[in-house]
Amino acid sequence: MPRSAIIEPTPVPLPEEELLAKLFRGLGDATRIRILELVLDRPLIQKEIVEAVGLSQGQVSEHLSCLTWCGLVEAHRRGRTVEYRIANPRVVAILDMARALLATNEGGISACRVVE
């Protein structure tokens, strides 16, 4: 059974709250957060990310695709390799704000039950 595409071929106009929810779903995976934190310091190639997170190349590729399509990470070709880096300094600010909120509300966050 073919898998559906992660990205829409053209942007779909959505209300702001739906766009925000999509942003948070893009951030809503521990592996994607780990990848973002890995590329905070310097650009990395996929092989380095695979080794750091301990997942298969295919799994990391899917996460990188999501982060790239969401505009959180940029992919830059360097010869035969592709380097990944943070696409916008605001991504760093979002992660910093999330850590600050976590520092004051870890119990609430750990007890949170997400309803789909």
TORDOBA-823564 format. One record per residue: x, y, z of N, C-alpha, C, CB in turn; residue in one letter; residue number from 0. Coordinates in steps of 0.001 Angstrom, whole numbers. Atoms other than C-alpha are relative to their C-alpha. Glycine has a CB too. Layout:
REM residues N
{n.u=X&n.v=Y&n.w=Z&ca.u=X&ca.v=Y&ca.w=Z&c.u=X&c.v=Y&c.w=Z&cb.u=X&cb.v=Y&cb.w=Z&type=A&seq=NUM}
...
REM end
This chain:
REM residues 116
{n.u=843&n.v=-1169&n.w=0&ca.u=0&ca.v=0&ca.w=0&c.u=894&c.v=1239&c.w=0&cb.u=-962&cb.v=-6&cb.w=1218&type=M&seq=0}
{n.u=-861&n.v=-1177&n.w=45&ca.u=1615&ca.v=3316&ca.w=-1026&c.u=-277&c.v=935&c.w=1164&cb.u=-184&cb.v=739&cb.w=-1313&type=P&seq=1}
{n.u=122&n.v=-957&n.w=-1104&ca.u=2282&ca.v=5833&ca.w=1694&c.u=-367&c.v=1355&c.w=-553&cb.u=1310&cb.v=86&cb.w=818&type=R&seq=2}
{n.u=366&n.v=-1342&n.w=437&ca.u=794&ca.v=9283&ca.w=1483&c.u=1190&c.v=939&c.w=163&cb.u=-1219&cb.v=522&cb.w=794&type=S&seq=3}
{n.u=-1078&n.v=-977&n.w=-65&ca.u=3089&ca.v=12231&ca.w=901&c.u=-107&c.v=798&c.w=1288&cb.u=-33&cb.v=938&cb.w=-1222&type=A&seq=4}
{n.u=-23&n.v=-815&n.w=-1209&ca.u=4141&ca.v=14255&ca.w=3922&c.u=-336&c.v=1445&c.w=-351&cb.u=1379&cb.v=-87&cb.w=698&type=I&seq=5}
{n.u=149&n.v=-1402&n.w=383&ca.u=4045&ca.v=17513&ca.w=2009&c.u=-1128&c.v=155&c.w=-1010&cb.u=1315&cb.v=549&cb.w=-580&type=I&seq=6}
{n.u=1020&n.v=-346&n.w=984&ca.u=1179&ca.v=19099&ca.w=145&c.u=717&c.v=569&c.w=-1224&cb.u=-1047&cb.v=1027&cb.w=586&type=E&seq=7}
{n.u=-672&n.v=-528&n.w=1191&ca.u=2113&ca.v=19884&ca.w=-3492&c.u=-50&c.v=1524&c.w=-68&cb.u=-629&cb.v=-586&cb.w=-1251&type=P&seq=8}
{n.u=102&n.v=-1460&n.w=-74&ca.u=910&ca.v=23464&ca.w=-2973&c.u=-488&c.v=359&c.w=1393&cb.u=-965&cb.v=575&cb.w=-1106&type=T&seq=9}
{n.u=465&n.v=-387&n.w=-1338&ca.u=360&ca.v=25366&ca.w=273&c.u=-1525&c.v=60&c.w=54&cb.u=594&cb.v=1362&cb.w=402&type=P&seq=10}
{n.u=1437&n.v=5&n.w=-206&ca.u=-3138&ca.v=24937&ca.w=1633&c.u=-336&c.v=1151&c.w=952&cb.u=-495&cb.v=-1382&cb.w=566&type=V&seq=11}
{n.u=351&n.v=-1091&n.w=-916&ca.u=-4704&ca.v=28101&ca.w=3082&c.u=-755&c.v=-554&c.w=1212&cb.u=-857&cb.v=1074&cb.w=-727&type=P&seq=12}
{n.u=594&n.v=477&n.w=-1246&ca.u=-5548&ca.v=27387&ca.w=6709&c.u=-103&c.v=1145&c.w=991&cb.u=823&cb.v=-1158&cb.w=598&type=L&seq=13}
{n.u=52&n.v=-998&n.w=-1074&ca.u=-6637&ca.v=29436&ca.w=9710&c.u=1283&c.v=-65&c.w=833&cb.u=-1249&cb.v=-225&cb.w=903&type=P&seq=14}
{n.u=-1247&n.v=-76&n.w=-753&ca.u=-3778&ca.v=30556&ca.w=11932&c.u=121&c.v=-1093&c.w=1056&cb.u=115&cb.v=1348&cb.w=657&type=E&seq=15}
{n.u=-99&n.v=1030&n.w=-1042&ca.u=-4645&ca.v=28116&ca.w=14745&c.u=329&c.v=-1370&c.w=-595&cb.u=-1311&cb.v=-79&cb.w=794&type=E&seq=16}
{n.u=-351&n.v=1257&n.w=661&ca.u=-4435&ca.v=25214&ca.w=12265&c.u=1467&c.v=-7&c.w=-410&cb.u=-892&cb.v=-229&cb.w=-1226&type=E&seq=17}
{n.u=-1418&n.v=-92&n.w=363&ca.u=-1059&ca.v=26430&ca.w=11017&c.u=891&c.v=-172&c.w=1227&cb.u=295&cb.v=1347&cb.w=-680&type=L&seq=18}
{n.u=-772&n.v=174&n.w=-1236&ca.u=208&ca.v=26700&ca.w=14597&c.u=-5&c.v=-1457&c.w=443&cb.u=-563&cb.v=891&cb.w=1119&type=L&seq=19}
{n.u=83&n.v=1409&n.w=-368&ca.u=-1027&ca.v=23179&ca.w=15302&c.u=923&c.v=-836&c.w=-888&cb.u=-1456&cb.v=-504&cb.w=-109&type=A&seq=20}
{n.u=-909&n.v=716&n.w=911&ca.u=865&ca.v=21944&ca.w=12204&c.u=1458&c.v=220&c.w=407&cb.u=-219&cb.v=465&cb.w=-1463&type=K&seq=21}
{n.u=-1358&n.v=-289&n.w=-459&ca.u=4011&ca.v=23688&ca.w=13438&c.u=346&c.v=-865&c.w=1207&cb.u=149&cb.v=1495&cb.w=351&type=L&seq=22}
{n.u=-280&n.v=776&n.w=-1204&ca.u=3732&ca.v=22010&ca.w=16825&c.u=6&c.v=-1496&c.w=-266&cb.u=-1015&cb.v=319&cb.w=1069&type=F&seq=23}
{n.u=-86&n.v=1420&n.w=376&ca.u=3043&ca.v=18617&ca.w=15219&c.u=1368&c.v=-294&c.w=-632&cb.u=-1150&cb.v=-380&cb.w=-988&type=R&seq=24}
{n.u=-1332&n.v=172&n.w=574&ca.u=6250&ca.v=19105&ca.w=13240&c.u=1072&c.v=-94&c.w=1074&cb.u=316&cb.v=1145&cb.w=-940&type=G&seq=25}
{n.u=-925&n.v=42&n.w=-1131&ca.u=8040&ca.v=19678&ca.w=16540&c.u=-346&c.v=-1112&c.w=987&cb.u=4&cb.v=1339&cb.w=718&type=L&seq=26}
{n.u=539&n.v=930&n.w=-979&ca.u=6027&ca.v=16973&ca.w=18296&c.u=558&c.v=-1402&c.w=-48&cb.u=-1434&cb.v=-74&cb.w=-160&type=G&seq=27}
{n.u=-629&n.v=1308&n.w=27&ca.u=8489&ca.v=14129&ca.w=17970&c.u=1389&c.v=125&c.w=619&cb.u=77&cb.v=-561&cb.w=-1454&type=D&seq=28}
{n.u=-1275&n.v=-91&n.w=-718&ca.u=11462&ca.v=13474&ca.w=20256&c.u=1199&c.v=-118&c.w=-942&cb.u=77&cb.v=-1086&cb.w=1068&type=A&seq=29}
{n.u=-1115&n.v=130&n.w=948&ca.u=13674&ca.v=12401&ca.w=17334&c.u=214&c.v=1299&c.w=-757&cb.u=-257&cb.v=-1149&cb.w=-989&type=T&seq=30}
{n.u=-158&n.v=-1263&n.w=718&ca.u=12975&ca.v=15630&ca.w=15441&c.u=605&c.v=1065&c.w=906&cb.u=-1350&cb.v=478&cb.w=-550&type=R&seq=31}
{n.u=-610&n.v=-941&n.w=-948&ca.u=13791&ca.v=17657&ca.w=18560&c.u=1486&c.v=-313&c.w=143&cb.u=-708&cb.v=-67&cb.w=1387&type=I&seq=32}
{n.u=-1414&n.v=403&n.w=-116&ca.u=17031&ca.v=15677&ca.w=18941&c.u=788&c.v=449&c.w=-1229&cb.u=118&cb.v=-1538&cb.w=176&type=R&seq=33}
{n.u=-674&n.v=-425&n.w=1230&ca.u=17927&ca.v=16376&ca.w=15301&c.u=204&c.v=1505&c.w=9&cb.u=-809&cb.v=-422&cb.w=-1244&type=I&seq=34}
{n.u=-144&n.v=-1459&n.w=-70&ca.u=17254&ca.v=20089&ca.w=15767&c.u=1123&c.v=379&c.w=960&cb.u=-1325&cb.v=659&cb.w=442&type=L&seq=35}
{n.u=-1056&n.v=-319&n.w=-964&ca.u=19475&ca.v=20132&ca.w=18837&c.u=1381&c.v=-367&c.w=-524&cb.u=-256&cb.v=-719&cb.w=1312&type=E&seq=36}
{n.u=-1288&n.v=391&n.w=581&ca.u=22227&ca.v=18317&ca.w=16941&c.u=513&c.v=1045&c.w=-982&cb.u=-123&cb.v=-1351&cb.w=-700&type=L&seq=37}
{n.u=-448&n.v=-953&n.w=1020&ca.u=22300&ca.v=20888&ca.w=14142&c.u=17&c.v=1446&c.w=510&cb.u=-898&cb.v=-96&cb.w=-1223&type=V&seq=38}
{n.u=-87&n.v=-1358&n.w=-570&ca.u=22135&ca.v=23892&ca.w=16501&c.u=1426&c.v=536&c.w=-78&cb.u=-482&cb.v=4&cb.w=1466&type=L&seq=39}
{n.u=-1386&n.v=-449&n.w=-100&ca.u=25914&ca.v=24032&ca.w=16844&c.u=700&c.v=145&c.w=-1345&cb.u=769&cb.v=-950&cb.w=850&type=D&seq=40}
{n.u=-668&n.v=-28&n.w=1303&ca.u=26981&ca.v=23276&ca.w=13299&c.u=-779&c.v=-856&c.w=-978&cb.u=1467&cb.v=-493&cb.w=109&type=R&seq=41}
{n.u=656&n.v=847&n.w=1001&ca.u=25700&ca.v=21847&ca.w=10037&c.u=538&c.v=-1429&c.w=82&cb.u=211&cb.v=574&cb.w=-1423&type=P&seq=42}
{n.u=-387&n.v=1406&n.w=-9&ca.u=25748&ca.v=18052&ca.w=9897&c.u=-518&c.v=-682&c.w=-1259&cb.u=-536&cb.v=-711&cb.w=1263&type=L&seq=43}
{n.u=498&n.v=809&n.w=1109&ca.u=25444&ca.v=15535&ca.w=7100&c.u=-864&c.v=-1117&c.w=589&cb.u=1184&cb.v=-585&cb.w=-866&type=I&seq=44}
{n.u=956&n.v=998&n.w=-467&ca.u=22828&ca.v=12795&ca.w=7303&c.u=685&c.v=-1151&c.w=735&cb.u=-800&cb.v=-539&cb.w=-1171&type=Q&seq=45}
{n.u=-708&n.v=1110&n.w=-638&ca.u=25367&ca.v=10092&ca.w=8187&c.u=330&c.v=336&c.w=1452&cb.u=1288&cb.v=-337&cb.w=-774&type=K&seq=46}
{n.u=-317&n.v=-417&n.w=-1371&ca.u=26441&ca.v=12077&ca.w=11270&c.u=-1257&c.v=-7&c.w=874&cb.u=640&cb.v=1407&cb.w=2&type=E&seq=47}
{n.u=1263&n.v=-28&n.w=-744&ca.u=22805&ca.v=12526&ca.w=12306&c.u=-461&c.v=-1419&c.w=289&cb.u=-1089&cb.v=771&cb.w=-785&type=I&seq=48}
{n.u=372&n.v=1408&n.w=-184&ca.u=22079&ca.v=8811&ca.w=11796&c.u=800&c.v=-602&c.w=1149&cb.u=235&cb.v=-807&cb.w=-1303&type=V&seq=49}
{n.u=-853&n.v=553&n.w=-1055&ca.u=25050&ca.v=7884&ca.w=14008&c.u=-364&c.v=572&c.w=1367&cb.u=1474&cb.v=279&cb.w=-308&type=E&seq=50}
{n.u=302&n.v=-646&n.w=-1278&ca.u=24052&ca.v=10391&ca.w=16708&c.u=-1339&c.v=-436&c.w=595&cb.u=3&cb.v=1495&cb.w=-177&type=A&seq=51}
{n.u=1324&n.v=358&n.w=-531&ca.u=20381&ca.v=9396&ca.w=16981&c.u=-217&c.v=-1511&c.w=78&cb.u=-1086&cb.v=620&cb.w=-861&type=V&seq=52}
{n.u=89&n.v=1450&n.w=-96&ca.u=20886&ca.v=5652&ca.w=16459&c.u=-1194&c.v=-610&c.w=-712&cb.u=-41&cb.v=-389&cb.w=1416&type=G&seq=53}
{n.u=1101&n.v=534&n.w=801&ca.u=18077&ca.v=5177&ca.w=13944&c.u=511&c.v=-342&c.w=-1391&cb.u=-1174&cb.v=1013&cb.w=-80&type=L&seq=54}
{n.u=-389&n.v=340&n.w=1360&ca.u=18142&ca.v=3838&ca.w=10409&c.u=68&c.v=1249&c.w=-872&cb.u=-977&cb.v=-1013&cb.w=-599&type=S&seq=55}
{n.u=-104&n.v=-1112&n.w=944&ca.u=19024&ca.v=6076&ca.w=7483&c.u=-1382&c.v=396&c.w=-491&cb.u=906&cb.v=-373&cb.w=-1190&type=Q&seq=56}
{n.u=1346&n.v=-284&n.w=492&ca.u=15442&ca.v=5784&ca.w=6231&c.u=-846&c.v=778&c.w=1003&cb.u=-696&cb.v=-1289&cb.w=-353&type=G&seq=57}
{n.u=757&n.v=-707&n.w=-1034&ca.u=13928&ca.v=6879&ca.w=9543&c.u=486&c.v=1445&c.w=147&cb.u=116&cb.v=-737&cb.w=1345&type=Q&seq=58}
{n.u=-560&n.v=-1350&n.w=-118&ca.u=16284&ca.v=9845&ca.w=9824&c.u=-373&c.v=832&c.w=-1217&cb.u=1535&cb.v=-55&cb.w=160&type=V&seq=59}
{n.u=369&n.v=-701&n.w=1222&ca.u=15562&ca.v=10763&ca.w=6215&c.u=-1433&c.v=530&c.w=86&cb.u=153&cb.v=-927&cb.w=-1211&type=S&seq=60}
{n.u=1387&n.v=-455&n.w=-143&ca.u=11825&ca.v=10939&ca.w=6962&c.u=-103&c.v=1182&c.w=960&cb.u=-888&cb.v=-1147&cb.w=490&type=E&seq=61}
{n.u=19&n.v=-1111&n.w=-961&ca.u=12409&ca.v=13160&ca.w=9993&c.u=614&c.v=1261&c.w=-606&cb.u=755&cb.v=-387&cb.w=1287&type=H&seq=62}
{n.u=-628&n.v=-1152&n.w=652&ca.u=14757&ca.v=15410&ca.w=8016&c.u=-918&c.v=597&c.w=-1061&cb.u=1339&cb.v=-405&cb.w=-632&type=L&seq=63}
{n.u=946&n.v=-495&n.w=1000&ca.u=12192&ca.v=15662&ca.w=5236&c.u=-1087&c.v=831&c.w=666&cb.u=-626&cb.v=-1168&cb.w=-784&type=S&seq=64}
{n.u=1031&n.v=-741&n.w=-731&ca.u=9529&ca.v=16747&ca.w=7718&c.u=542&c.v=1347&c.w=457&cb.u=-503&cb.v=-813&cb.w=1211&type=C&seq=65}
{n.u=-585&n.v=-1244&n.w=-507&ca.u=11826&ca.v=19331&ca.w=9310&c.u=318&c.v=975&c.w=-1133&cb.u=1269&cb.v=-301&cb.w=799&type=L&seq=66}
{n.u=-320&n.v=-852&n.w=1146&ca.u=12899&ca.v=20623&ca.w=5904&c.u=-1261&c.v=589&c.w=-603&cb.u=770&cb.v=-790&cb.w=-1060&type=T&seq=67}
{n.u=1243&n.v=-479&n.w=591&ca.u=9385&ca.v=20846&ca.w=4471&c.u=-702&c.v=1008&c.w=890&cb.u=-922&cb.v=-1159&cb.w=-283&type=W&seq=68}
{n.u=615&n.v=-951&n.w=-937&ca.u=8210&ca.v=22639&ca.w=7611&c.u=797&c.v=1304&c.w=102&cb.u=-125&cb.v=-637&cb.w=1385&type=C&seq=69}
{n.u=-808&n.v=-1216&n.w=-28&ca.u=10988&ca.v=25204&ca.w=7121&c.u=809&c.v=174&c.w=1271&cb.u=-876&cb.v=1181&cb.w=-181&type=G&seq=70}
{n.u=-766&n.v=-80&n.w=-1240&ca.u=12756&ca.v=24383&ca.w=10383&c.u=1477&c.v=-286&c.w=-222&cb.u=-560&cb.v=-966&cb.w=1021&type=L&seq=71}
{n.u=-1363&n.v=379&n.w=351&ca.u=15893&ca.v=22926&ca.w=8782&c.u=194&c.v=277&c.w=-1485&cb.u=284&cb.v=-1506&cb.w=340&type=V&seq=72}
{n.u=-356&n.v=-193&n.w=1410&ca.u=17654&ca.v=23786&ca.w=5522&c.u=991&c.v=-1078&c.w=-403&cb.u=598&cb.v=1424&cb.w=-248&type=E&seq=73}
{n.u=-936&n.v=969&n.w=560&ca.u=19461&ca.v=21307&ca.w=3326&c.u=852&c.v=714&c.w=-1047&cb.u=-754&cb.v=-1229&cb.w=-623&type=A&seq=74}
{n.u=-931&n.v=-631&n.w=938&ca.u=22565&ca.v=22553&ca.w=1477&c.u=914&c.v=-1065&c.w=-585&cb.u=833&cb.v=1114&cb.w=698&type=H&seq=75}
{n.u=-854&n.v=973&n.w=673&ca.u=24347&ca.v=20415&ca.w=-1101&c.u=1434&c.v=513&c.w=4&cb.u=-488&cb.v=-265&cb.w=-1452&type=R&seq=76}
{n.u=-1440&n.v=-251&n.w=26&ca.u=28131&ca.v=20301&ca.w=-698&c.u=637&c.v=-1156&c.w=-760&cb.u=602&cb.v=139&cb.w=1460&type=R&seq=77}
{n.u=-525&n.v=1092&n.w=819&ca.u=29439&ca.v=18236&ca.w=-3579&c.u=-984&c.v=-1156&c.w=-21&cb.u=1368&cb.v=-472&cb.w=526&type=G&seq=78}
{n.u=860&n.v=1189&n.w=-5&ca.u=28046&ca.v=14737&ca.w=-3098&c.u=-776&c.v=-168&c.w=1299&cb.u=830&cb.v=-1234&cb.w=-247&type=R&seq=79}
{n.u=705&n.v=113&n.w=-1282&ca.u=26777&ca.v=15335&ca.w=435&c.u=-957&c.v=1170&c.w=183&cb.u=1004&cb.v=-57&cb.w=1173&type=T&seq=80}
{n.u=960&n.v=-1050&n.w=-343&ca.u=23945&ca.v=17372&ca.w=1882&c.u=172&c.v=307&c.w=1477&cb.u=-1482&cb.v=-430&cb.w=-327&type=V&seq=81}
{n.u=-107&n.v=-435&n.w=-1386&ca.u=24413&ca.v=19382&ca.w=5057&c.u=-1341&c.v=557&c.w=452&cb.u=1121&cb.v=1056&cb.w=168&type=E&seq=82}
{n.u=1240&n.v=-506&n.w=-586&ca.u=21500&ca.v=20159&ca.w=7340&c.u=349&c.v=984&c.w=1093&cb.u=-880&cb.v=-1153&cb.w=556&type=Y&seq=83}
{n.u=-220&n.v=-1033&n.w=-1016&ca.u=21317&ca.v=23284&ca.w=9480&c.u=-1335&c.v=640&c.w=343&cb.u=1018&cb.v=1076&cb.w=-496&type=R&seq=84}
{n.u=1199&n.v=-728&n.w=-421&ca.u=18754&ca.v=25372&ca.w=11344&c.u=-321&c.v=1039&c.w=-1070&cb.u=200&cb.v=679&cb.w=1407&type=I&seq=85}
{n.u=410&n.v=-881&n.w=1092&ca.u=16756&ca.v=27368&ca.w=8797&c.u=-221&c.v=1433&c.w=440&cb.u=-1253&cb.v=-520&cb.w=-629&type=A&seq=86}
{n.u=381&n.v=-1327&n.w=-460&ca.u=15868&ca.v=30340&ca.w=10968&c.u=365&c.v=110&c.w=1478&cb.u=-1527&cb.v=268&cb.w=-231&type=N&seq=87}
{n.u=-370&n.v=-144&n.w=-1414&ca.u=17188&ca.v=31703&ca.w=14282&c.u=-1198&c.v=-98&c.w=947&cb.u=698&cb.v=1327&cb.w=213&type=P&seq=88}
{n.u=1187&n.v=107&n.w=-855&ca.u=13608&ca.v=31704&ca.w=15567&c.u=-234&c.v=-1437&c.w=453&cb.u=-1235&cb.v=519&cb.w=-737&type=R&seq=89}
{n.u=95&n.v=1400&n.w=-421&ca.u=13791&ca.v=27894&ca.w=15686&c.u=760&c.v=-177&c.w=1307&cb.u=559&cb.v=-957&cb.w=-1098&type=V&seq=90}
{n.u=-796&n.v=50&n.w=-1229&ca.u=16514&ca.v=28283&ca.w=18319&c.u=-783&c.v=650&c.w=1133&cb.u=1373&cb.v=707&cb.w=-194&type=V&seq=91}
{n.u=785&n.v=-696&n.w=-1027&ca.u=14300&ca.v=30753&ca.w=20204&c.u=-1166&c.v=-860&c.w=476&cb.u=-524&cb.v=1339&cb.w=-542&type=A&seq=92}
{n.u=1111&n.v=885&n.w=-385&ca.u=11359&ca.v=28304&ca.w=20145&c.u=510&c.v=-1085&c.w=947&cb.u=-662&cb.v=-645&cb.w=-1259&type=I&seq=93}
{n.u=-559&n.v=1041&n.w=-855&ca.u=13558&ca.v=25570&ca.w=21611&c.u=402&c.v=553&c.w=1357&cb.u=1199&cb.v=-648&cb.w=-673&type=L&seq=94}
{n.u=-381&n.v=-635&n.w=-1267&ca.u=14929&ca.v=27958&ca.w=24257&c.u=-1229&c.v=295&c.w=862&cb.u=780&cb.v=1299&cb.w=-266&type=D&seq=95}
{n.u=1227&n.v=-290&n.w=-750&ca.u=11415&ca.v=29064&ca.w=25253&c.u=-636&c.v=-1284&c.w=522&cb.u=-1002&cb.v=765&cb.w=-881&type=M&seq=96}
{n.u=561&n.v=1282&n.w=-440&ca.u=10260&ca.v=25448&ca.w=25416&c.u=767&c.v=-540&c.w=1207&cb.u=30&cb.v=-1028&cb.w=-1152&type=A&seq=97}
{n.u=-814&n.v=444&n.w=-1142&ca.u=13169&ca.v=24584&ca.w=27732&c.u=-315&c.v=821&c.w=1247&cb.u=1501&cb.v=104&cb.w=-333&type=R&seq=98}
{n.u=327&n.v=-863&n.w=-1144&ca.u=12343&ca.v=27578&ca.w=29953&c.u=-1354&c.v=-383&c.w=588&cb.u=-4&cb.v=1488&cb.w=-422&type=A&seq=99}
{n.u=1314&n.v=435&n.w=-480&ca.u=8697&ca.v=26487&ca.w=30180&c.u=115&c.v=-1345&c.w=705&cb.u=-1004&cb.v=-92&cb.w=-1167&type=L&seq=100}
{n.u=-201&n.v=1308&n.w=-599&ca.u=9781&ca.v=22929&ca.w=30919&c.u=643&c.v=113&c.w=1382&cb.u=861&cb.v=-866&cb.w=-911&type=L&seq=101}
{n.u=-691&n.v=-175&n.w=-1278&ca.u=12054&ca.v=24138&ca.w=33723&c.u=-961&c.v=389&c.w=1123&cb.u=1087&cb.v=1058&cb.w=-135&type=A&seq=102}
{n.u=947&n.v=-440&n.w=-1030&ca.u=9073&ca.v=25651&ca.w=35535&c.u=-1269&c.v=-842&c.w=34&cb.u=-365&cb.v=1449&cb.w=-223&type=T&seq=103}
{n.u=1238&n.v=766&n.w=79&ca.u=6430&ca.v=23092&ca.w=34566&c.u=246&c.v=-1452&c.w=-411&cb.u=-953&cb.v=657&cb.w=-982&type=N&seq=104}
{n.u=-340&n.v=1362&n.w=412&ca.u=8135&ca.v=19716&ca.w=34171&c.u=-1049&c.v=-1017&c.w=454&cb.u=1366&cb.v=-385&cb.w=553&type=E&seq=105}
{n.u=1003&n.v=933&n.w=-511&ca.u=5591&ca.v=17906&ca.w=36367&c.u=-1268&c.v=13&c.w=-826&cb.u=-330&cb.v=322&cb.w=1432&type=G&seq=106}
{n.u=1205&n.v=-114&n.w=818&ca.u=2650&ca.v=19222&ca.w=34385&c.u=196&c.v=-589&c.w=-1381&cb.u=-419&cb.v=1447&cb.w=-119&type=G&seq=107}
{n.u=-285&n.v=514&n.w=1334&ca.u=4279&ca.v=18390&ca.w=31086&c.u=99&c.v=-1525&c.w=34&cb.u=1306&cb.v=615&cb.w=-552&type=I&seq=108}
{n.u=-161&n.v=1465&n.w=-52&ca.u=5225&ca.v=14862&ca.w=32179&c.u=-1330&c.v=-703&c.w=274&cb.u=1025&cb.v=-386&cb.w=1083&type=S&seq=109}
{n.u=1314&n.v=593&n.w=-281&ca.u=1651&ca.v=14245&ca.w=33374&c.u=-1017&c.v=263&c.w=-1113&cb.u=-537&cb.v=540&cb.w=1315&type=A&seq=110}
{n.u=924&n.v=-394&n.w=1060&ca.u=82&ca.v=15710&ca.w=30223&c.u=-415&c.v=-1204&c.w=-836&cb.u=636&cb.v=1069&cb.w=-894&type=C&seq=111}
{n.u=530&n.v=1037&n.w=882&ca.u=-2162&ca.v=13365&ca.w=28259&c.u=-535&c.v=699&c.w=-1234&cb.u=-1117&cb.v=-860&cb.w=706&type=R&seq=112}
{n.u=381&n.v=-658&n.w=1243&ca.u=-2418&ca.v=14492&ca.w=24656&c.u=-1199&c.v=-736&c.w=-585&cb.u=1189&cb.v=33&cb.w=-1013&type=V&seq=113}
{n.u=1209&n.v=561&n.w=603&ca.u=-5863&ca.v=13953&ca.w=23152&c.u=11&c.v=333&c.w=-1479&cb.u=-1293&cb.v=546&cb.w=688&type=V&seq=114}
{n.u=3&n.v=-209&n.w=1462&ca.u=-6028&ca.v=13497&ca.w=19392&c.u=-1411&c.v=163&c.w=-489&cb.u=681&cb.v=-1171&cb.w=-737&type=E&seq=115}
REM end
